[in-house]
Amino acid sequence: MADKSQSGQGINALSFEQALAELEGIVRRLEAGQVELEESIRIYERGEALKKRCNDLLKQAEARIEKITLKDGKAEASEALDVE
């Protein structure tokens, strides 16, 4: 299996789904405990960057999501969606 972190694809070019899938792969590798120390540090650092990318993309999505109130099939009003 090819290591996605070696693919040369920049983290900022990844979609949320791609970043999350790679992050999950890193977590699996680290949890398995069969990665050498230097490799563990390197992929942990990439994992932190992937986590930040996912968080940033989620914040962007939250900023765009609006709760829309419809009346007669047309938007009457909108308000920010409270996600908490």
OpenMM code with the backbone's topology and positions (N, CA, C; nanometers):
from openmm import Vec3, app, unit

residues = "MET ALA ASP LYS SER GLN SER GLY GLN GLY ILE ASN ALA LEU SER PHE GLU GLN ALA LEU ALA GLU LEU GLU GLY ILE VAL ARG ARG LEU GLU ALA GLY GLN VAL GLU LEU GLU GLU SER ILE ARG ILE TYR GLU ARG GLY GLU ALA LEU LYS LYS ARG CYS ASN ASP LEU LEU LYS GLN ALA GLU ALA ARG ILE GLU LYS ILE THR LEU LYS ASP GLY LYS ALA GLU ALA SER GLU ALA LEU ASP VAL GLU".split()
positions = [
    Vec3(0.0834, -0.1172, 0.0000),
    Vec3(0.0000, 0.0000, 0.0000),
    Vec3(0.0881, 0.1239, 0.0000),
    Vec3(0.0644, 0.2150, -0.0907),
    Vec3(0.1440, 0.3362, -0.1012),
    Vec3(0.1095, 0.4312, 0.0115),
    Vec3(0.2106, 0.4991, 0.0616),
    Vec3(0.1916, 0.5982, 0.1671),
    Vec3(0.1453, 0.7275, 0.1036),
    Vec3(0.0222, 0.7682, 0.1331),
    Vec3(-0.0339, 0.8888, 0.0726),
    Vec3(0.0464, 1.0128, 0.1070),
    Vec3(0.1109, 1.0148, 0.2237),
    Vec3(0.1870, 1.1326, 0.2627),
    Vec3(0.3102, 1.1496, 0.1756),
    Vec3(0.3495, 1.0466, 0.1040),
    Vec3(0.4624, 1.0546, 0.0131),
    Vec3(0.4205, 1.0959, -0.1274),
    Vec3(0.2904, 1.1129, -0.1500),
    Vec3(0.2406, 1.1386, -0.2844),
    Vec3(0.2746, 1.2766, -0.3357),
    Vec3(0.3153, 1.3665, -0.2472),
    Vec3(0.3489, 1.5003, -0.2897),
    Vec3(0.2290, 1.5927, -0.2978),
    Vec3(0.1110, 1.5409, -0.2716),
    Vec3(-0.0086, 1.6246, -0.2759),
    Vec3(-0.0122, 1.7108, -0.1515),
    Vec3(-0.0204, 1.8442, -0.1705),
    Vec3(-0.0234, 1.9348, -0.0583),
    Vec3(-0.1520, 1.9212, 0.0205),
    Vec3(-0.1418, 1.9410, 0.1493),
    Vec3(-0.2579, 1.9266, 0.2366),
    Vec3(-0.3673, 2.0252, 0.1992),
    Vec3(-0.3299, 2.1464, 0.1626),
    Vec3(-0.4302, 2.2471, 0.1279),
    Vec3(-0.5053, 2.2155, -0.0009),
    Vec3(-0.4567, 2.1200, -0.0775),
    Vec3(-0.5254, 2.0791, -0.1994),
    Vec3(-0.6253, 1.9665, -0.1742),
    Vec3(-0.6220, 1.9088, -0.0537),
    Vec3(-0.7091, 1.7957, -0.0225),
    Vec3(-0.8501, 1.8416, 0.0123),
    Vec3(-0.9469, 1.7624, -0.0303),
    Vec3(-1.0843, 1.7853, 0.0130),
    Vec3(-1.0963, 1.7368, 0.1573),
    Vec3(-1.2069, 1.7705, 0.2206),
    Vec3(-1.2310, 1.7246, 0.3570),
    Vec3(-1.2243, 1.5727, 0.3635),
    Vec3(-1.2906, 1.5075, 0.2692),
    Vec3(-1.2973, 1.3612, 0.2695),
    Vec3(-1.1593, 1.2989, 0.2508),
    Vec3(-1.0790, 1.3568, 0.1633),
    Vec3(-0.9442, 1.3050, 0.1401),
    Vec3(-0.8575, 1.3233, 0.2648),
    Vec3(-0.8637, 1.4415, 0.3247),
    Vec3(-0.7839, 1.4698, 0.4437),
    Vec3(-0.8253, 1.3788, 0.5592),
    Vec3(-0.9557, 1.3603, 0.5767),
    Vec3(-1.0046, 1.2748, 0.6841),
    Vec3(-0.9626, 1.1298, 0.6629),
    Vec3(-0.9722, 1.0815, 0.5400),
    Vec3(-0.9325, 0.9429, 0.5113),
    Vec3(-0.7839, 0.9222, 0.5396),
    Vec3(-0.7013, 1.0181, 0.4996),
    Vec3(-0.5580, 1.0052, 0.5263),
    Vec3(-0.5299, 1.0130, 0.6757),
    Vec3(-0.5994, 1.1020, 0.7454),
    Vec3(-0.5827, 1.1137, 0.8899),
    Vec3(-0.6209, 0.9831, 0.9591),
    Vec3(-0.7305, 0.9224, 0.9174),
    Vec3(-0.7718, 0.7939, 0.9752),
    Vec3(-0.6661, 0.6863, 0.9504),
    Vec3(-0.6054, 0.6874, 0.8323),
    Vec3(-0.4989, 0.5920, 0.8018),
    Vec3(-0.3780, 0.6112, 0.8925),
    Vec3(-0.3443, 0.7365, 0.9188),
    Vec3(-0.2320, 0.7661, 1.0083),
    Vec3(-0.2628, 0.7166, 1.1489),
    Vec3(-0.3834, 0.7411, 1.1955),
    Vec3(-0.4226, 0.6955, 1.3296),
    Vec3(-0.4119, 0.5433, 1.3386),
    Vec3(-0.4599, 0.4736, 1.2363),
    Vec3(-0.4515, 0.3262, 1.2364),
    Vec3(-0.3059, 0.2804, 1.2449),
    Vec3(-0.2195, 0.3445, 1.1663),
    Vec3(-0.0776, 0.3059, 1.1662),
    Vec3(-0.0141, 0.3306, 1.3018),
    Vec3(-0.0437, 0.4448, 1.3624),
    Vec3(0.0150, 0.4760, 1.4925),
    Vec3(-0.0395, 0.3838, 1.6014),
    Vec3(-0.1684, 0.3550, 1.5961),
    Vec3(-0.2284, 0.2660, 1.6956),
    Vec3(-0.1748, 0.1239, 1.6848),
    Vec3(-0.1394, 0.0828, 1.5642),
    Vec3(-0.0853, -0.0515, 1.5450),
    Vec3(0.0517, -0.0657, 1.6109),
    Vec3(0.1219, 0.0476, 1.6282),
    Vec3(0.2503, 0.0448, 1.6974),
    Vec3(0.3622, -0.0220, 1.6220),
    Vec3(0.3468, -0.0363, 1.4923),
    Vec3(0.4491, -0.1036, 1.4135),
    Vec3(0.5228, -0.0073, 1.3207),
    Vec3(0.5304, 0.1180, 1.3628),
    Vec3(0.5986, 0.2207, 1.2850),
    Vec3(0.7208, 0.2642, 1.3646),
    Vec3(0.8338, 0.2772, 1.2969),
    Vec3(0.9552, 0.3201, 1.3645),
    Vec3(0.9382, 0.4619, 1.4182),
    Vec3(1.0176, 0.4956, 1.5175),
    Vec3(1.0053, 0.6226, 1.5877),
    Vec3(1.0088, 0.7434, 1.4939),
    Vec3(1.1081, 0.7527, 1.4100),
    Vec3(1.1198, 0.8685, 1.3199),
    Vec3(0.9999, 0.8782, 1.2257),
    Vec3(0.9544, 0.7649, 1.1746),
    Vec3(0.8369, 0.7626, 1.0872),
    Vec3(0.7128, 0.8022, 1.1663),
    Vec3(0.7032, 0.7572, 1.2915),
    Vec3(0.5895, 0.7935, 1.3760),
    Vec3(0.5820, 0.9442, 1.3956),
    Vec3(0.6958, 1.0052, 1.4214),
    Vec3(0.6990, 1.1505, 1.4407),
    Vec3(0.6581, 1.2214, 1.3123),
    Vec3(0.7102, 1.1760, 1.1997),
    Vec3(0.6792, 1.2386, 1.0712),
    Vec3(0.5306, 1.2276, 1.0378),
    Vec3(0.4731, 1.1095, 1.0551),
    Vec3(0.3315, 1.0959, 1.0198),
    Vec3(0.2411, 1.1611, 1.1239),
    Vec3(0.2882, 1.1691, 1.2490),
    Vec3(0.2113, 1.2412, 1.3506),
    Vec3(0.2026, 1.3888, 1.3140),
    Vec3(0.3142, 1.4465, 1.2707),
    Vec3(0.3144, 1.5869, 1.2282),
    Vec3(0.2201, 1.6087, 1.1111),
    Vec3(0.2220, 1.5168, 1.0157),
    Vec3(0.1297, 1.5286, 0.9018),
    Vec3(-0.0142, 1.5146, 0.9504),
    Vec3(-0.0369, 1.4256, 1.0454),
    Vec3(-0.1696, 1.4087, 1.1017),
    Vec3(-0.2207, 1.5369, 1.1660),
    Vec3(-0.1344, 1.6068, 1.2361),
    Vec3(-0.1728, 1.7346, 1.2967),
    Vec3(-0.2129, 1.8350, 1.1885),
    Vec3(-0.1376, 1.8388, 1.0793),
    Vec3(-0.1697, 1.9302, 0.9694),
    Vec3(-0.3015, 1.8897, 0.9025),
    Vec3(-0.3247, 1.7603, 0.8887),
    Vec3(-0.4504, 1.7122, 0.8308),
    Vec3(-0.5689, 1.7459, 0.9213),
    Vec3(-0.5498, 1.7322, 1.0513),
    Vec3(-0.6547, 1.7685, 1.1477),
    Vec3(-0.6896, 1.9158, 1.1354),
    Vec3(-0.5889, 1.9996, 1.1233),
    Vec3(-0.6117, 2.1431, 1.1073),
    Vec3(-0.6876, 2.1702, 0.9778),
    Vec3(-0.6503, 2.1012, 0.8702),
    Vec3(-0.7192, 2.1180, 0.7407),
    Vec3(-0.8665, 2.0801, 0.7555),
    Vec3(-0.8944, 1.9679, 0.8191),
    Vec3(-1.0338, 1.9253, 0.8392),
    Vec3(-1.1100, 2.0281, 0.9223),
    Vec3(-1.0493, 2.0747, 1.0302),
    Vec3(-1.1151, 2.1747, 1.1142),
    Vec3(-1.1425, 2.3034, 1.0367),
    Vec3(-1.0450, 2.3481, 0.9582),
    Vec3(-1.0632, 2.4698, 0.8785),
    Vec3(-1.1768, 2.4539, 0.7778),
    Vec3(-1.1816, 2.3382, 0.7118),
    Vec3(-1.2878, 2.3139, 0.6137),
    Vec3(-1.4243, 2.3065, 0.6808),
    Vec3(-1.4309, 2.2472, 0.7989),
    Vec3(-1.5573, 2.2419, 0.8725),
    Vec3(-1.6031, 2.3816, 0.9132),
    Vec3(-1.5097, 2.4641, 0.9579),
    Vec3(-1.5456, 2.6012, 0.9950),
    Vec3(-1.5970, 2.6791, 0.8742),
    Vec3(-1.5335, 2.6585, 0.7586),
    Vec3(-1.5801, 2.7238, 0.6367),
    Vec3(-1.7212, 2.6780, 0.6015),
    Vec3(-1.7460, 2.5488, 0.6142),
    Vec3(-1.8783, 2.4955, 0.5826),
    Vec3(-1.9823, 2.5494, 0.6805),
    Vec3(-1.9484, 2.5541, 0.8078),
    Vec3(-2.0416, 2.6062, 0.9077),
    Vec3(-2.0771, 2.7516, 0.8790),
    Vec3(-1.9781, 2.8272, 0.8319),
    Vec3(-2.0022, 2.9678, 0.8016),
    Vec3(-2.0991, 2.9833, 0.6849),
    Vec3(-2.1035, 2.8858, 0.5950),
    Vec3(-2.1909, 2.8944, 0.4776),
    Vec3(-2.3301, 2.8375, 0.5013),
    Vec3(-2.3394, 2.7515, 0.6004),
    Vec3(-2.4694, 2.6873, 0.6255),
    Vec3(-2.5646, 2.7866, 0.6903),
    Vec3(-2.6768, 2.8001, 0.6342),
    Vec3(-2.7795, 2.8865, 0.6913),
    Vec3(-2.9083, 2.8081, 0.7060),
    Vec3(-2.9774, 2.8414, 0.8094),
    Vec3(-3.1094, 2.7830, 0.8293),
    Vec3(-3.2062, 2.8683, 0.7482),
    Vec3(-3.2746, 2.8069, 0.6556),
    Vec3(-3.3639, 2.8811, 0.5675),
    Vec3(-3.5083, 2.8516, 0.6045),
    Vec3(-3.5811, 2.9569, 0.6219),
    Vec3(-3.7233, 2.9465, 0.6504),
    Vec3(-3.7977, 2.9689, 0.5196),
    Vec3(-3.8788, 2.8733, 0.4813),
    Vec3(-3.9522, 2.8829, 0.3554),
    Vec3(-4.0972, 2.9221, 0.3782),
    Vec3(-4.1464, 3.0061, 0.2902),
    Vec3(-4.2876, 3.0421, 0.2891),
    Vec3(-4.3322, 3.0416, 0.1439),
    Vec3(-4.4299, 2.9605, 0.1114),
    Vec3(-4.4783, 2.9454, -0.0254),
    Vec3(-4.3667, 2.9058, -0.1213),
    Vec3(-4.2734, 2.8230, -0.0725),
    Vec3(-4.1671, 2.7729, -0.1583),
    Vec3(-4.0542, 2.8709, -0.1831),
    Vec3(-4.0593, 2.9873, -0.1230),
    Vec3(-3.9532, 3.0869, -0.1407),
    Vec3(-3.8896, 3.1168, -0.0053),
    Vec3(-3.7630, 3.1502, -0.0101),
    Vec3(-3.6937, 3.1824, 0.1132),
    Vec3(-3.7496, 3.3121, 0.1698),
    Vec3(-3.7993, 3.3040, 0.2913),
    Vec3(-3.8538, 3.4222, 0.3564),
    Vec3(-3.7456, 3.4900, 0.4395),
    Vec3(-3.6669, 3.4113, 0.5084),
    Vec3(-3.5622, 3.4643, 0.5925),
    Vec3(-3.4568, 3.3570, 0.6121),
    Vec3(-3.3425, 3.4014, 0.6509),
    Vec3(-3.2371, 3.3056, 0.6837),
    Vec3(-3.1647, 3.3537, 0.8062),
    Vec3(-3.1072, 3.2585, 0.8782),
    Vec3(-3.0302, 3.2918, 0.9953),
    Vec3(-2.9175, 3.1895, 1.0060),
    Vec3(-2.8144, 3.2259, 1.0740),
    Vec3(-2.7004, 3.1343, 1.0904),
    Vec3(-2.7469, 3.0117, 1.1662),
    Vec3(-2.6966, 2.8968, 1.1264),
    Vec3(-2.7287, 2.7714, 1.1912),
    Vec3(-2.6473, 2.7579, 1.3185),
    Vec3(-2.7143, 2.7345, 1.4289),
    Vec3(-2.6470, 2.7136, 1.5561),
    Vec3(-2.6125, 2.5665, 1.5645),
    Vec3(-2.4842, 2.5339, 1.5539),
    Vec3(-2.4412, 2.3942, 1.5511),
    Vec3(-2.4075, 2.3397, 1.6886),
    Vec3(-2.4156, 2.4199, 1.7907),
    Vec3(-2.3827, 2.3711, 1.9250),
    Vec3(-2.5048, 2.3413, 2.0037),
] * unit.nanometer
topology = app.Topology()
chain = topology.addChain("A")
for resn in residues:
    res = topology.addResidue(resn, chain)
    for name in ("N", "CA", "C"):
        topology.addAtom(name, app.Element.getBySymbol(name[0]), res)
